[in-house]
């Protein structure tokens, strides 16, 4: 019995020593990371850094965190940020953001409010902290800019998971509901007032292939760049307008896509009417497009529904044979 008690005492002392060293290492690692960012020209400040949770957890809390990247002009600040991990599985982290945050760009400052904004991250073993999976969920979410616009949504969830047999590939899932875009944007897109103020829902599932892993170097050095996107499902509903899409495209070193998606648009004539009234689609082109697409839709027997290819080529976006304008740029800064 004395032997067992002695063994238990030694195990407890060993575990206490491990926890204390690991907690000190987390505190020192966070402080060193901030020092390194400052040495690189960032504005990187924090108040108190605490690690608690002995003996089963590492609960870390950073007060008054403020980060600004001089390369992009982006800044992010919050009154506190906390994350935790079980002592025996430190590579799996649960994070919690505060209800108020602030984002600044070279053009504006944006106040952020977020209810129950939490994340779960899992890293591969090693000091590079390569991301294996991540999930972010948030309840009511709002943005208020000092330039006079505001936007909000009822909730959203984003999930990312590395694809085991494809280096650089990440499986992405996103769902959001009750989105209220800035009133000025809605007025620009829909000056005739055909759309309701609330974008009901959007869901998205795809695989994105990057040229480098998402690890600590993605923050400290350069962002991994998209090389290919394979969309399994895109589903969006705004008022009576519904849009589904699937397909794939490659992305070159300049961020320009090339490839095609198959679109299914419900009540597509209203979409053209909105584009025409907003000036995004000149009236003569809108008329020709409506006539051509009406012929295609009529062949399906369901004139309110349209299946048509959307192509990215030569830096342009094409709806069937009709150029719509410049293709989106996928370069990450």
C-alpha positions as CSV (number, residue, x, y, z in Angstrom):
1,X,0.0,0.0,0.0
2,X,2.8,2.4,0.9
3,X,4.4,1.7,-2.5
4,X,1.2,2.5,-4.3
5,X,0.8,5.7,-2.4
6,X,4.4,6.7,-3.1
7,X,3.8,5.9,-6.8
8,X,0.7,8.0,-6.9
9,X,2.5,10.9,-5.2
10,X,5.3,10.8,-7.7
11,X,2.8,10.7,-10.6
12,X,1.0,13.7,-9.1
13,X,4.3,15.6,-8.7
14,X,5.4,14.7,-12.2
15,X,2.0,15.9,-13.7
16,X,2.2,19.1,-11.7
17,X,5.6,19.8,-13.0
18,X,4.5,19.0,-16.6
19,X,1.5,21.3,-16.2
20,X,3.5,24.2,-14.7
21,X,6.2,23.9,-17.4
22,X,3.6,23.8,-20.2
23,X,1.7,26.7,-18.8
24,X,4.8,28.8,-18.6
25,X,5.7,27.7,-22.1
26,X,2.4,28.9,-23.4
27,X,2.7,32.3,-21.7
28,X,6.3,32.7,-22.9
29,X,5.4,31.5,-26.4
30,X,2.6,34.1,-26.7
31,X,4.8,36.9,-25.5
32,X,7.6,35.9,-27.8
33,X,5.2,35.7,-30.8
34,X,4.1,39.3,-30.1
35,X,7.7,40.4,-29.7
36,X,8.5,38.8,-33.1
37,X,5.6,40.6,-34.8
38,X,6.8,43.9,-33.4
39,X,10.3,43.2,-34.6
40,X,8.8,42.7,-38.1
41,X,7.1,46.1,-38.0
42,X,3.7,45.1,-36.8
43,X,1.8,46.9,-34.1
44,X,1.3,43.9,-31.7
45,X,0.2,44.8,-28.1
46,X,-1.5,42.9,-25.3
47,X,-2.2,43.4,-21.7
48,X,-2.1,40.5,-19.2
49,X,-1.5,37.0,-20.4
50,X,-2.8,34.2,-18.0
51,X,-2.9,30.5,-18.2
52,X,-5.1,28.6,-15.6
53,X,-7.0,25.4,-15.5
54,X,-4.7,23.1,-13.4
55,X,-4.6,20.1,-13.6
56,X,-6.8,19.0,-16.5
57,X,-6.8,22.1,-18.8
58,X,-4.8,24.9,-20.2
59,X,-7.1,27.9,-20.2
60,X,-5.4,30.9,-21.8
61,X,-6.6,34.5,-21.7
62,X,-5.1,37.5,-23.4
63,X,-6.4,41.0,-22.4
64,X,-6.5,44.1,-24.6
65,X,-5.1,42.3,-27.7
66,X,-4.3,44.6,-30.7
67,X,-2.7,43.5,-34.0
68,X,-1.9,45.5,-37.1
69,X,-0.2,44.2,-40.2
70,X,1.7,47.0,-42.0
71,X,1.8,45.0,-45.2
72,X,-2.0,45.0,-45.7
73,X,-3.0,47.9,-43.5
74,X,-5.4,45.7,-41.6
75,X,-5.8,46.0,-37.8
76,X,-7.8,44.0,-35.3
77,X,-8.4,44.7,-31.7
78,X,-10.5,43.2,-28.9
79,X,-10.8,43.6,-25.1
80,X,-9.8,39.9,-24.6
81,X,-9.3,36.7,-26.4
82,X,-9.4,33.2,-24.7
83,X,-8.6,29.7,-25.8
84,X,-8.4,26.4,-24.0
85,X,-7.1,22.8,-24.5
86,X,-7.1,19.7,-22.5
87,X,-3.8,19.0,-20.8
88,X,-3.4,15.6,-22.5
89,X,-4.4,16.9,-26.0
90,X,-2.9,20.4,-26.3
91,X,-3.1,20.3,-30.1
92,X,-6.9,20.6,-30.0
93,X,-8.0,24.1,-29.1
94,X,-11.3,25.7,-28.3
95,X,-11.4,29.5,-28.8
96,X,-13.8,32.2,-27.7
97,X,-14.0,35.7,-29.1
98,X,-15.5,38.6,-27.1
99,X,-18.9,40.2,-28.0
100,X,-17.2,43.4,-29.2
101,X,-14.2,43.7,-31.5
102,X,-12.9,46.3,-33.9
103,X,-11.4,46.0,-37.4
104,X,-9.6,48.8,-39.2
105,X,-8.5,49.1,-42.8
106,X,-6.7,52.0,-44.5
107,X,-10.2,53.3,-45.4
108,X,-12.4,52.8,-42.4
109,X,-13.0,51.4,-38.9
110,X,-15.6,48.8,-38.3
111,X,-17.1,47.9,-35.0
112,X,-18.0,44.2,-34.7
113,X,-20.6,42.7,-32.4
114,X,-20.8,38.9,-32.1
115,X,-22.9,36.6,-29.9
116,X,-21.4,33.3,-28.9
117,X,-18.5,33.4,-31.4
118,X,-16.6,30.2,-30.8
119,X,-14.1,28.1,-32.7
120,X,-12.6,24.7,-32.5
121,X,-9.2,24.0,-34.1
122,X,-7.1,20.9,-34.4
123,X,-3.4,21.0,-35.4
124,X,-1.1,18.3,-36.7
125,X,1.7,17.4,-34.3
126,X,4.7,19.6,-34.6
127,X,5.9,23.2,-34.0
128,X,4.5,24.4,-37.4
129,X,0.9,24.3,-36.1
130,X,-0.4,23.0,-39.4
131,X,-4.2,23.2,-39.4
132,X,-6.0,19.8,-39.6
133,X,-9.5,21.1,-39.1
134,X,-11.4,24.2,-37.9
135,X,-14.9,25.2,-37.1
136,X,-16.2,28.7,-36.4
137,X,-19.8,29.4,-35.3
138,X,-21.4,32.7,-34.4
139,X,-24.9,33.8,-33.4
140,X,-26.2,37.3,-34.1
141,X,-23.4,39.2,-35.9
142,X,-23.2,42.9,-36.7
143,X,-20.8,45.3,-38.5
144,X,-21.0,49.1,-38.1
145,X,-18.6,51.3,-40.1
146,X,-17.5,54.8,-39.3
147,X,-18.3,55.5,-43.0
148,X,-22.0,55.2,-42.2
149,X,-23.0,51.7,-43.3
150,X,-24.1,48.7,-41.2
151,X,-24.7,45.0,-41.9
152,X,-25.8,42.0,-39.8
153,X,-26.8,38.4,-39.9
154,X,-28.7,36.0,-37.6
155,X,-25.9,33.3,-37.5
156,X,-23.3,31.4,-39.5
157,X,-21.1,28.4,-39.3
158,X,-17.9,27.7,-41.2
159,X,-16.0,24.3,-41.2
160,X,-12.6,23.5,-42.7
161,X,-10.9,20.1,-42.8
162,X,-7.7,19.1,-44.6
163,X,-8.3,16.4,-47.2
164,X,-6.1,13.5,-46.2
165,X,-4.9,12.3,-49.6
166,X,-4.5,15.7,-51.3
167,X,-1.7,17.9,-50.2
168,X,-2.8,21.5,-49.8
169,X,-6.5,20.7,-50.2
170,X,-9.1,21.9,-47.7
171,X,-12.7,20.8,-47.6
172,X,-14.9,23.9,-46.9
173,X,-18.5,24.2,-45.6
174,X,-20.4,27.4,-44.9
175,X,-23.9,28.2,-44.0
176,X,-25.4,31.6,-43.0
177,X,-28.9,32.9,-42.5
178,X,-30.8,36.2,-42.1
179,X,-28.1,38.4,-43.7
180,X,-28.9,42.1,-44.0
181,X,-26.4,43.7,-46.4
182,X,-25.6,47.4,-46.1
183,X,-28.6,49.5,-47.2
184,X,-26.4,51.4,-49.7
185,X,-25.3,48.2,-51.4
186,X,-28.9,46.9,-51.7
187,X,-29.9,50.3,-53.1
188,X,-27.1,50.1,-55.7
189,X,-27.8,46.5,-56.7
190,X,-31.6,47.0,-56.6
191,X,-32.7,50.7,-57.1
192,X,-36.1,49.5,-58.1
193,X,-36.7,47.9,-54.7
194,X,-37.5,44.4,-56.1
195,X,-35.5,42.6,-53.3
196,X,-36.3,42.3,-49.6
197,X,-33.8,43.8,-47.2
198,X,-33.0,40.3,-45.8
199,X,-30.9,37.7,-47.7
200,X,-32.6,34.6,-46.3
201,X,-29.8,32.0,-46.6
202,X,-26.6,30.8,-48.3
203,X,-24.9,27.5,-48.0
204,X,-21.7,26.4,-49.7
205,X,-19.5,23.2,-49.9
206,X,-16.3,23.0,-51.9
207,X,-12.7,21.8,-51.9
208,X,-10.0,24.5,-52.3
209,X,-6.4,23.5,-53.1
210,X,-3.7,25.9,-51.8
211,X,0.0,26.2,-52.8
212,X,1.1,25.9,-49.1
213,X,-0.3,24.5,-45.9
214,X,-2.2,26.7,-43.5
215,X,0.1,26.9,-40.5
216,X,1.8,29.6,-38.4
217,X,3.7,30.8,-41.5
218,X,0.3,31.8,-43.1
219,X,0.2,34.6,-40.5
220,X,3.8,35.3,-40.0
221,X,5.1,35.2,-43.6
222,X,2.6,34.8,-46.5
223,X,-0.9,33.7,-47.1
224,X,-1.3,30.4,-49.0
225,X,-2.7,31.1,-52.4
226,X,-5.6,29.3,-54.1
227,X,-4.7,27.1,-57.0
228,X,-8.0,25.3,-57.7
229,X,-11.6,25.4,-56.4
230,X,-14.1,22.6,-56.8
231,X,-17.6,23.6,-55.8
232,X,-19.9,20.7,-54.9
233,X,-22.8,22.9,-53.9
234,X,-23.7,26.5,-53.7
235,X,-27.3,27.4,-52.7
236,X,-28.6,30.9,-52.1
237,X,-32.0,32.4,-51.6
238,X,-32.9,36.1,-51.6
239,X,-36.6,36.9,-51.8
240,X,-38.0,35.0,-54.7
241,X,-34.6,34.6,-56.3
242,X,-32.9,31.3,-55.9
243,X,-29.5,30.3,-57.2
244,X,-27.6,26.9,-57.2
245,X,-24.2,26.3,-58.7
246,X,-21.6,23.5,-59.0
247,X,-18.4,23.2,-61.0
248,X,-14.6,23.8,-60.8
249,X,-12.0,26.3,-61.9
250,X,-8.2,26.7,-61.7
251,X,-6.6,29.9,-60.4
252,X,-3.3,31.3,-61.8
253,X,-0.5,33.0,-59.9
254,X,-2.2,36.4,-60.4
255,X,-5.5,35.2,-58.8
256,X,-7.3,34.9,-62.1
257,X,-9.7,32.0,-62.5
258,X,-10.3,29.8,-65.5
259,X,-13.0,27.1,-65.7
260,X,-16.8,26.9,-65.5
261,X,-19.7,26.5,-63.2
262,X,-23.2,25.3,-64.0
263,X,-25.8,27.7,-62.7
264,X,-29.5,27.0,-62.0
265,X,-31.4,30.2,-61.5
266,X,-35.0,30.4,-60.4
267,X,-36.9,33.6,-61.4
268,X,-33.9,34.6,-63.5
269,X,-35.8,37.3,-65.3
270,X,-36.0,39.2,-62.0
271,X,-32.2,38.9,-61.7
272,X,-31.8,40.5,-65.1
273,X,-34.3,43.2,-64.2
274,X,-32.3,44.0,-61.1
275,X,-29.0,44.1,-63.0
276,X,-30.5,46.3,-65.6
277,X,-32.0,48.8,-63.1
278,X,-28.8,49.0,-61.2
279,X,-26.8,49.8,-64.3
280,X,-24.6,46.8,-64.0
281,X,-26.0,45.4,-67.2
282,X,-26.7,47.9,-70.1
283,X,-30.3,47.9,-71.3
284,X,-29.5,46.7,-74.9
285,X,-27.3,43.9,-73.6
286,X,-29.9,43.0,-71.0
287,X,-32.6,42.7,-73.7
288,X,-30.4,40.5,-75.8
289,X,-29.5,38.4,-72.8
290,X,-33.1,38.0,-71.7
291,X,-34.1,36.9,-75.2
292,X,-31.3,34.4,-75.5
293,X,-31.7,32.9,-72.1
294,X,-35.5,32.9,-72.5
295,X,-35.0,30.6,-75.5
296,X,-32.8,28.3,-73.4
297,X,-35.2,28.2,-70.5
298,X,-38.1,27.5,-72.8
299,X,-36.4,24.4,-74.0
300,X,-36.5,22.9,-70.5
301,X,-40.2,23.3,-70.2
302,X,-39.8,25.4,-67.0
303,X,-39.4,29.0,-68.2
304,X,-38.9,30.4,-64.7
305,X,-35.9,28.2,-64.2
306,X,-32.6,28.5,-66.1
307,X,-29.6,26.1,-66.4
308,X,-26.6,27.9,-68.0
309,X,-22.8,27.7,-67.8
310,X,-20.9,30.5,-66.1
311,X,-17.3,30.6,-67.4
312,X,-14.1,32.3,-66.3
313,X,-11.7,33.0,-69.1
314,X,-9.2,35.7,-70.2
315,X,-9.9,37.6,-67.1
316,X,-13.6,37.9,-67.8
317,X,-16.8,36.3,-66.6
318,X,-19.1,34.8,-69.3
319,X,-22.7,33.7,-69.0
320,X,-23.0,31.4,-72.0
321,X,-21.6,33.5,-74.9
322,X,-22.3,36.9,-73.1
323,X,-19.4,38.7,-71.3
324,X,-20.6,40.0,-67.9
325,X,-17.5,41.8,-66.8
326,X,-14.1,41.2,-65.1
327,X,-13.7,37.8,-63.3
328,X,-13.2,37.9,-59.5
329,X,-9.7,37.9,-58.2
330,X,-8.8,35.1,-55.7
331,X,-5.4,36.3,-54.6
332,X,-5.3,36.4,-50.7
333,X,-3.4,39.2,-49.1
